[in-house]
Amino acid sequence: MATSLHNMSAATQTQTIDEVQSPAVLHLIAEGPKECRLLQLPTELLTHIFEYVFEDSDTGPINHMPNGIAVLNSSYTASSKLWPLLACRQLYYDHQFLALAYTSFSITSPFANIHARLISLAPDLQSALRSLTFVADDRHFRKLIAWGSCPFDMPNLRLDTLTVVLLASSRWHFLFDHTKDLVQLLRRLHNLKRLVFVRNNASVKGSFKTWCNRLIGLILKIDHEQRYLVDPPCLEQVWWSWEYDPQAQTFTLEAREARELLGEDEYMREVLGLMETLRISVESEEWNPDPRSRVMYY
């Protein structure tokens, strides 16, 4: 008669199980752990694969409302895009710089010490960062205009995009207070390809578009003065192109190479198109009863 399993002794059960499983166990032990075939691919091909994995998706620090207005995406976190690095140690050490370069980092708290966070990174990790977004109020603008020739006074930072999102609150932003100093900063700012200002439905005294137009006008005015009204001429170290998006309510500055010194007549012909575009934009501003708002340069 067959003996039921619960009547067997512990030793008998152990022996029976070992006899059944031992061939499979011995096979696994003999074969050893399997290597990841993905990591055995050629380096160039593997890099292209992970560029696709880490490249920016539709989710980022900035969202667009149904009416097209750009606003801060407070639920976005960079860690949600870095999870592939947790697959294994080799993947982490080999591709962490690539992951940082393709990830947009966002600091949503206006009370965060941005400089302290960045300085805590190793220099090679600082150099890997390409996109940074932070929420700004008046304190941040005062720090921003005090920068030297690079963002946050950190030479290792080489950003493709720096996005400044205005803090949305009941308080007004007095951006006109910083216009002149911001122009001086732009004339010397290196290690940054794109600077973006996002209104984020914040309250801007004098209107956001008006401030953008005054900033452009002052860039042109100071550039002309420093070229032809001082001796010797003081040329900009960086020139910027600009674009205002009325639907998204964003203002984008793109870094360009500094322009050489030209004759004043030739220079005026070159900037004539910029001045005409600015004139049209000024005419389409929201009406402000304060007559000072219609003065071209502050």
C-alpha positions in Angstrom: 0.0 0.0 0.0 1.3 3.4 -0.9 2.3 5.5 2.2 0.6 8.9 2.4 2.9 12.0 2.4 1.9 13.1 5.9 2.9 9.7 7.4 6.4 10.0 6.0 9.2 10.9 8.4 10.9 14.3 7.9 14.1 12.6 6.7 12.2 10.5 4.1 10.4 13.7 2.8 13.7 15.5 2.5 15.3 12.6 0.7 12.4 12.3 -1.7 12.4 16.1 -2.6 16.1 16.1 -3.1 15.9 13.2 -5.4 13.3 15.0 -7.5 15.0 18.4 -7.6 18.7 17.5 -7.6 19.1 17.2 -11.4 17.6 20.7 -12.0 19.6 22.2 -9.1 22.8 20.6 -10.3 22.2 21.9 -13.8 21.7 25.5 -12.6 24.8 25.3 -10.4 26.9 24.0 -13.3 25.6 26.6 -15.7 26.1 29.6 -13.3 24.4 33.0 -13.4 23.4 34.2 -16.9 24.9 37.4 -18.2 22.8 40.2 -19.5 23.0 40.1 -23.3 21.9 43.7 -23.5 25.1 44.9 -21.9 27.1 42.8 -24.4 26.0 44.9 -27.3 28.6 47.3 -28.9 29.0 50.5 -27.0 27.7 52.8 -29.7 24.6 50.7 -30.2 24.0 50.5 -26.5 24.3 54.3 -26.2 21.7 54.8 -28.9 19.3 52.5 -27.1 19.7 54.3 -23.8 19.4 57.7 -25.5 16.0 56.6 -26.7 15.1 55.4 -23.2 16.1 58.6 -21.5 15.1 61.1 -24.1 12.5 63.7 -23.1 8.9 62.5 -23.2 5.7 64.4 -23.1 6.0 64.6 -19.4 8.2 67.4 -18.1 8.5 70.3 -15.6 6.1 72.4 -17.8 2.6 71.6 -18.8 0.2 73.4 -21.2 -3.4 74.0 -20.2 -6.2 73.4 -22.7 -6.0 77.1 -23.6 -2.3 76.8 -24.3 -0.9 78.6 -21.3 2.3 77.1 -19.9 2.2 76.3 -16.2 4.4 74.5 -13.7 3.9 70.7 -13.5 4.2 70.4 -9.8 3.8 66.6 -9.9 6.8 66.1 -12.1 9.9 64.5 -10.6 13.2 63.7 -12.3 13.4 60.4 -10.4 10.5 59.2 -12.5 12.8 59.3 -15.6 15.9 57.8 -13.9 14.4 54.5 -12.8 16.2 52.5 -15.6 19.5 53.2 -13.7 18.3 50.9 -10.9 18.4 47.8 -13.1 22.0 47.0 -12.2 25.2 48.6 -11.0 26.9 48.3 -14.3 24.1 50.2 -16.0 24.2 52.8 -13.3 27.9 53.5 -13.5 28.1 53.3 -17.3 25.1 55.5 -18.2 24.4 57.8 -15.3 25.9 60.8 -17.2 23.8 60.1 -20.2 20.7 59.8 -18.0 21.4 63.2 -16.4 22.0 64.8 -19.7 18.6 63.7 -21.0 16.6 64.4 -17.8 15.0 67.7 -17.0 15.4 68.6 -13.3 12.9 70.8 -11.5 13.0 72.6 -8.2 9.5 73.6 -7.3 9.9 75.1 -3.9 10.7 78.8 -3.8 12.5 78.3 -0.5 15.0 75.7 -1.8 18.7 76.6 -1.8 19.4 75.8 -5.4 23.1 76.7 -5.2 23.6 74.4 -2.3 21.9 71.5 -4.1 24.1 72.0 -7.2 27.3 72.4 -5.3 26.7 69.2 -3.5 27.1 67.3 -6.8 30.5 66.1 -7.9 32.0 68.3 -10.7 31.5 65.7 -13.4 27.8 65.3 -12.4 27.4 69.1 -12.5 28.8 69.1 -16.1 26.3 66.3 -17.1 23.2 68.4 -16.3 21.6 70.0 -19.3 18.1 71.2 -18.3 17.1 72.9 -15.0 13.8 74.5 -14.0 13.2 76.5 -10.9 10.4 78.6 -9.4 11.4 82.2 -8.8 10.2 85.2 -6.8 12.0 88.5 -6.2 14.7 86.9 -4.1 15.7 84.6 -7.0 15.8 87.5 -9.5 18.2 89.4 -7.1 20.5 86.4 -7.0 20.2 85.8 -10.7 21.3 89.3 -11.8 24.3 89.0 -9.4 25.7 86.1 -11.3 29.1 86.5 -12.9 29.7 84.9 -16.3 28.0 81.6 -15.8 24.7 80.3 -14.2 24.8 80.1 -10.4 28.5 81.1 -10.6 29.4 77.5 -11.3 31.8 77.1 -14.2 31.1 73.3 -14.4 27.5 73.9 -15.3 26.9 73.8 -19.1 23.1 74.0 -19.4 21.2 73.7 -22.6 18.0 75.1 -21.0 17.4 77.1 -17.9 13.7 77.7 -17.2 12.6 80.4 -14.7 9.0 79.9 -13.7 7.4 82.8 -11.9 5.9 81.9 -8.6 2.1 81.9 -8.8 0.7 83.6 -5.7 -1.3 86.6 -4.6 1.8 88.8 -4.6 2.9 90.8 -7.6 6.1 90.4 -9.5 7.9 93.6 -10.1 10.1 92.4 -13.0 10.8 96.0 -14.2 13.0 96.5 -11.2 15.5 94.0 -12.6 15.4 94.8 -16.3 18.6 96.8 -16.6 20.7 94.4 -14.5 19.3 91.5 -16.4 20.5 93.0 -19.7 24.0 93.5 -18.3 23.9 89.8 -17.2 22.9 88.6 -20.6 25.8 90.5 -22.2 28.3 88.4 -20.3 26.5 85.1 -19.6 28.2 81.9 -20.9 27.6 78.2 -20.5 23.9 78.5 -21.3 22.2 78.0 -24.6 18.6 78.9 -23.8 16.9 81.0 -21.1 13.2 80.7 -20.7 10.8 82.7 -18.6 7.4 81.2 -17.9 4.6 83.5 -16.5 2.8 80.5 -14.9 -0.4 82.6 -14.4 1.5 84.8 -12.0 0.6 88.5 -11.5 3.2 90.7 -13.2 3.0 94.4 -12.5 2.7 96.2 -15.9 2.0 92.9 -17.7 4.4 90.1 -18.6 4.4 91.0 -22.3 5.2 94.6 -21.6 8.2 93.6 -19.5 9.4 91.3 -22.3 9.2 94.2 -24.8 11.0 96.6 -22.5 13.7 94.0 -22.0 14.2 93.6 -25.7 14.2 97.4 -26.2 16.8 97.9 -23.5 19.0 95.1 -25.0 19.0 97.0 -28.3 19.5 100.4 -26.7 22.4 99.4 -24.4 24.0 97.4 -27.2 24.0 100.5 -29.5 25.3 102.8 -26.7 28.2 100.4 -25.8 29.2 100.1 -29.4 29.1 103.7 -30.6 28.8 106.1 -27.7 31.7 104.9 -25.5 35.4 104.9 -26.2 36.7 102.2 -26.6 33.6 100.2 -27.7 32.4 97.6 -25.2 31.0 94.7 -27.2 28.7 92.0 -25.8 30.3 88.7 -25.0 27.1 86.8 -26.0 24.3 87.9 -28.3 20.7 86.6 -27.9 17.8 86.1 -30.2 14.4 86.1 -28.6 10.8 85.0 -29.0 7.6 85.8 -27.1 4.8 83.2 -27.2 1.6 85.0 -26.6 -0.4 81.8 -26.2 1.9 80.0 -23.8 3.0 83.3 -22.2 6.6 82.4 -22.3 9.7 84.4 -23.3 12.6 82.5 -24.8 16.2 83.8 -25.3 18.6 81.8 -27.5 22.4 82.4 -27.1 24.2 83.4 -30.3 27.8 84.3 -31.0 28.9 87.8 -30.2 28.7 90.1 -33.2 31.7 92.0 -34.6 32.0 95.8 -34.6 30.4 97.3 -37.7 29.9 100.8 -39.0 27.0 102.5 -37.3 25.0 102.8 -40.5 25.4 99.1 -41.3 24.6 98.1 -37.8 21.3 100.1 -37.9 20.3 98.4 -41.1 20.9 95.0 -39.5 18.8 95.8 -36.4 16.0 97.5 -38.4 14.0 94.3 -38.7 14.3 93.7 -34.9 13.1 97.2 -34.1 10.2 96.9 -36.4 9.1 93.6 -34.9 9.4 95.2 -31.5 7.3 98.1 -32.5 4.5 95.8 -33.7 4.7 93.9 -30.4 4.5 97.1 -28.4 1.4 98.2 -30.2 -0.3 95.0 -29.4 0.3 95.2 -25.6 -2.5 95.3 -23.1 -3.6 98.8 -22.4 -2.1 100.3 -19.3 -3.5 103.7 -18.1 -0.1 104.6 -16.6 1.6 106.7 -19.3 5.0 105.5 -18.1 4.1 102.0 -19.5 4.4 103.5 -23.0 7.9 104.8 -22.6 10.1 102.6 -24.7 13.1 102.3 -22.4 13.2 102.3 -18.6 
